[in-house]
Amino acid sequence: MKHIGIVVPSFHIPSETFVVTEINALVKTGHKVSVITFENLNNSANLDSSVKVIIIKKSFGAAAKFAVFKPLAVLKTAKIALRFTSISATSLLGYGLNIAEIIKQQGISHLHCHFMHAPLAYSIIASKIAGISVSSIGHGHDVYVNDTDLKLKLSLCDFSVAVCKDMAQKLSNYNVGKVELLHCGVDLSLFSATPNRLNESVKLLFIGRLVEKKGLQFLLPAIKKLSKKYAICLDIVGEGPLMNDLKFLCEELGLDKDIRFLGRRTPLWLSKNTSNYSALVAPFCVSSNGDRDTGPVVLKEAMASGIPVLTTKLMGAKEIVNDSVGFKCEPSSIIGLETILTQFCELNPYERYAKGVNAKRLVANKFNASSQAKKLSSWVQNS
C-alpha cells in the first residue's frame, strides 16, 4: 500500500482532531503514514507511534542540489509554477524541491494535503517534481475566503475531497479535477461513555474558537430571552479573539452567573466530560468575510458522547444532525435559537436521553473514522 505523506500547515493543533483521527485510521488500514509540516507545535498523545513528523526546512542550497538530479522534471514543473498568481514561482519551486527531497528520502508515494491554501500549492509542485500522486481536502476558510488559484489547484490534484455536500457542489462548479465527498470521521474508541443524564435541569455545552462564525453573539441573547421561563446554564469551552467581548455581553445581559468560560480543554477532557451535559449547542453562522464551518467534527464528537445537538442549518451541520438527534434553526437568528432551545427545554429527561442514544448510534453508522479511512485509502490507491 502507498506510503502517504499528510501535509498540514502546522502540527498538531488540538482543535483539529480530524487530522490525527484520519492519520491513525489510515495506519489501521495498512498504510505507512508520515506528517509533513511547516511548523511542529507540539506532540499529540493520540498519534500512532509509527507516524513520523517531518519539518519542511527552507533551503535554497538543498533545493538547487536536488534540482540537478531531476532537471527535466523541474523545468516542466516550473511552467506549472508560473501559472499561480498568489505565490511566486521562485518560492513554489524552492519549497517544492525541499518537499520533493523529503518524498525521495522517506519513500513517500502520495501526498494528501489538509486545507487548500498555500501548502497545497507547494504540495502540488513537489508531487510533480517527484512524480507521485497528490490530493487535497478543504475545510472552510481555504475554500470560502482564501480561495486564490483554487480552480488551478483542483485541476492539478488527482482528486480533491469536500467534507460536505455544499462544498462538493462549490468545488464541482469549477468543472475541473475529480471531487469526492467524505465527511470527517470520529474515533469511536475515544467516546466510550454511554448517555447518562436524566435530569430536569438544562446544562448546555459549547466547544470551539471564540470567533464570529461560531455564532455565540446570537446564542447569548436567545438564552437571556428564555432565562425567566427555563433554568439554562452554559459552559463555553474554547479561547479566541472574542473572549472579552462575549464576557462583557454576558455581564450586560445579566447572564454571568449562568454562563461559565472554561477556556481551552484537552480532547481527553472533552471525551470524558461531554456526556455529563444535556446537549451541545453550536449556533454556526457565516461570518462577515464569508468564513464558515463546513463539516463540524465537534457535532459528531458530541453525538458520539451520547448527547443531543442544537445547531443551525448551515453547510455540513444540516447533513449531520436530524430530528432524531437534536434540533436545527436558521443561522444568525436569535429567534430561531430561542425556538429550538424552547423545544429542547420542553422535552422530558427521557426524551432528551433518547435523542442522545440515537445520536451515538447515528455517528457509529455514518461517521466512523475507520469506514471513512477505507474510502480515502481506495481513492489514494487508485490515484
DAJOMO-V118675 format. One line per field, one symbol per residue. ss: DSSP state (H for helix, E for strand, C for the rest). A space follows every 10 residues. Layout:
ss: ???
This chain:
ss: CCCEEEEEEE ECCCCCHHHH HHHHHHHHHC CCEEEEEEEE CCCCCCCCCC CEEEECCCCH HHHHHHHHHC HHHHHHHHHH HCCCCCCCHH HHHHHHHHHH HHHHHHCCCE EEEECCCHHH HHHHHHHHHH CCEEEEECCC HHHHCCCCCH HHHHHHCCEE EECCHHHHHH HHCCCCCCEE ECCCCECHHH CCCCCCCCCC CEEEEEECCC CHHHCHHHHH HHHHHHCCCC CEEEEEECCC CCHHHHHHHH HHHCCCCCEE EEECCCHHHH HHHHHHCCEE EECCCCCCCC CCCCCCHHHH HHHHCCCEEE EECCCCHHHH CCCCCEEEEC CCCHHHHHHH HHHHHCCCHH HHHHHHHHHH HHHHHHCEHH HHHHHHHHHH HCC
